[in-house]
Every structure is written in C-alpha cells, then in structure tokens.
Amino acid sequence: MKYAQPLVRATLVKRYKRFLADVTLEDGREVTAHCANPGAMTGLATEGTQVWLEPNDDPNRKLRFSWKLAEIGGALIGMDTAMPNKLVGEALAARALPELAAYGSVRPEVKYGENSRIDFLLSQEGLPDCYVEVKSANLSRKAGLCEFPDTVTKRGSKHLNELASMVSSGHRAVMLYLVQRTDSTAFALADDIDPTYAKNFKAARAAGVEVLCYRADLTIEGARFGKALPIVAR
C-alpha cells in the first residue's frame, strides 16, 4: 500500500484531544495534523519526536495533514489505527496468510455478536466460516517487544468474548495483532495495563480462538504486510 501523497517530515509539538497534534514543518510553519489514533500512545507523543505527515488538498477536509509515522531511534512506528485493516485486507485477498489461505471469500465489516462488526468474515465451501478481528499494536516498553493494549479496552474484551462465542457455534475465530513498529521482533500482552483484557484473552484462547501476530513493513513510501512474530509471555 502506497501513500496517496509523499510524506513530509515534521517535529511534534504536542498531541491533544486524542485526534489532534500540533507539529512544526521543516519550513518553520506550525500546523495541526489529524491523528488517527485514540490510544494512549505511550512513548510516542513526546515533544520533539520526529514525525511523518501525509499532506492532502481535499477542500472538504479541515486539516491539511495526517500524522502517519513517528521516527524514534531509527525505527518507524505507525500511528494510523486504520492502516492494519487495509494491510490485512490486502493480504487476505491475496491469500498471503498461510493460516488463512484456504479461504476465497473475504468480506469486511460484517455484523455479528452483540451490535458488533467483525473486521473480516472469511468463507469457503467445505470449511467453517472464519471470523477475523484485527488489532493495531505499537506500544513498546522493552527493546524489541511490542505490546497490546496501551490502555484499558473494554471494547477489546468484548471482541474476545464474541470470538469465543463464534467458536462455540462451530466457526473458526482468529485474533490477529498487527505490529506497527519496524524495531519489534516479538509480541506480548500488556497484562499490567489491562488485567481484564489479559484474562479474557486467556479464556478466549482456551475456548479455541486462534491468535496470530504479524508485523507491518513500514517505510516513508508506504506499508505492506510483513512476517509473523512470536507471541511471548512478559
């Protein structure tokens, strides 16, 4: 996946109101950029952080820039929580995930559970339907290790419980974490941040929910679905 416009470098001033960030462009102008990430963004929103923005000239958009990447210690970290679904959707359509390559039909945003939508519903004649939930991960508190979640997520726990319910109904269910950090070599749950989520994760896995973790290959030109990462205990 390529960015619609070449990214431009800037320096973060502050992130606020969850979806806004003030930045200084290389020409000295200070502008407000859209930040498509409602999470805590621990360690990623420090003043002075080098960031990469995607400009736009859409007259219907209030903000002319979108914050796409942070650059910390030579690593690129994805900010856009919508990016993982795009990359996973491309990978599923191309049958690039070995664990799910048998499925020919890929439908996004299908209603299921209690007022929820599954990120992807996979189907193939002769196989049980497969429900795939995708989560974006970019928290890192230890070198090489990416964690999820970065804040308490009741919605995330709900999704785990609903996936377990799909398994009990005879379907497959997959929880897929996409790591948006080029410096990560492994993945773990941040169970100290949200013990309830960790508890529901273990229960879902015990109920038969499959867990996968892959890393996005990020550059300033675009992103693509990368390699699998091991899931480890903290």
N, C-alpha and C positions, 0 to 999 in steps of 0.2 A: 504494500500500500504506500503510495507516494502522497506527500503533502500537496495540496492544491496550489500553494504558493511557496517559494523558497523561504525558509525560516530566517529570522533576523535575530541577532544576539542583543541581549539587554541585561541590566542588573536589577535585581529585585530590591524594591524599597520596602514594601510591606504587602502582606496578603490579609484581606479582611472581608467581613460579611460572607464568608465561605466561598463565594464565586467571583470575587474581585481581587485584583492585585495591581498595585502601583509599581511601575518599573521605569528605569531610565534607559532610553535608547542610546546607541553609540554616538549619535549626534548631539546628545545632551538633553533632548526633549524628555519630559516626564509624561507618561501616558498611563491610562488604566486599561488593563487587559482582562479578558474573561478567563476565569479559572474553573475548568470543568471538573472539579474535584471537591466533593462535600466533606471529605475525611479530615482527620486531624493534621495530616501532612507533617508528622513529626520529623524534625531534622531537615525538612525540605523548604521551609519558608523563612529561613534566616535572612535578615537584611544583608545585602551584598552578594547573595548567591547569583551565580551566572545562570541565565535562563535563555530559552529559545522560544520565539514567538512566531505564530503564523499570521501574517497580515491578510486583510480582506478589504475589498472595495464595494461590498454589498451595502447599498443605501438603506436597506431595511434593518440593518444591524446597528445597534447603538455603539458598540465597541469595535474598533478597527483592528484589534489584535487579540489572539487567543494564545494562552500560555500552553505550550506543548511539551517542553522538556526542561529539566534542570540539569546542570552540569556540575558535579561535585567530585573532586578528587580524580578527575579524568573519566568518570563514569557518567553515562546518560541515564536519566530517570524519567519515565513517562508520567505526565501529570493528568492526562485526559482519561477519565474512567470509562469513556465510551469506546476508546481505542481497542481494548481487549475483545469486545464483542465483534468488532469489524474483522479483526485478525482471525479469531476463532471461526467466524462465519466463512471466511475465505478458505481456511484450512479444511473445514468440514466439507465444503462444496467440492474441493479438490481431492477429497479423501486422503488428506495428508496426515491425519492422526491414525497411527496403526491400530489403536484400541477401538476406533470407531469407523474404520474404513469400509466396513461391510454395508453401511447404510447409504442408500442412494438418494433418499428424500430428506431435505433439510428445511424445516420451517421455523422461522424466528418468531418470538413473541406470541406464543400460543397460550391461551388461557388454561389454567389448571388450578387445582388446590382451592384455597380459600381466598378469592379475589386476588390471585397472583397470575403472573405470566412467566412461563418458562423461557429462558433465553433461546433455547433451540430444542425442537422436538424432531427426533430422527426416526425414520421408519423404513422398513424394507420387508418385502414379502418373505414370510418364513421366519422372521425374527421378532422378538418382543420390541415394542416401541421403546425408545431410549430418551429420557429427559435429561438435558444437559444445562446445568446452571454454571455461569461464568462469574468469577470474581477477580477484580484487579488488585494486585499486591505491589506495593513499593516501599513499605516500611523496612528499614534496616537498622538494627541496633548493635549488630556484631558483624565484623568483616565477612563478606561472602554469603551471609544469611539474610534472606528476605522473609518477612513475617506478615501474617494476616490474622485479625484485623488491626487497624491502627487506632480504633476507638470502639466503644461498645456498639454492637449492631444487633438490635432486636430483629430487624428485617432479615439479617443473615441467618439467625437462629430459626426463624420461621421457614426460610427456604430449605434448610437442612431437614427439618421435620417433615416438610411436604415431599421432599425427595424420598425420604424413608417410607412415606405413605405410598408413593408410586411403586416402590419395590414390593411392598406387602400386597399390592394389587396385581402383581405379576409382570411388571415392567422392569426395564433397566433404568438406573438413575446414576448420573455422574456429576460430581462436584469438581469443576475444573478451575484451578487457580492459574492466572497468567501473570507472571512476574515481569514488571516493567522496570527492570534495573539491569544494566549491562555488567555490573560487578557482582551479581549474585550467582552462586554455584549450588545453593541448596535452599530449601523452603521449610518453614516450621510455623506452627500456630503460636500466636502471641497469647497464650492462655492466662498470663497475668493481667493483660489488658481487659479481656472479656472472658472470665471463667465460665459463664453460662454458654457462650458460643462453643468453647472447647468441650464442654460436657455434651452439648448437642451434636457436635462433630463426632465424638467417640461413639455416641449412641447411633447416629446415622450410619457410620461405617460398620458397626456391629450388625446393623439391620440389613446390610448388603449394598449400601450406597458406595459406588466406586469413587476413588479420589485420584485425580491426575494433576500434575503441575508441569507447566511448560514456561519457558522464558521467551519474551519478545526480543527479537534482534532490532535494536534501535539505532538509527543514525539521524543526522540532521536532514537527510533527504526523505526519509520515510521509515517504515517499520514492516517487519514480516514475522510470521510465526516461526519460532526457533526450536531449540532442543528441550527434551524433558529434563526436569531437575528432580533430584531425590527429595523425598519428604522425610524430615528427621525430627527427633524429639529435642526440645530445648534443654 
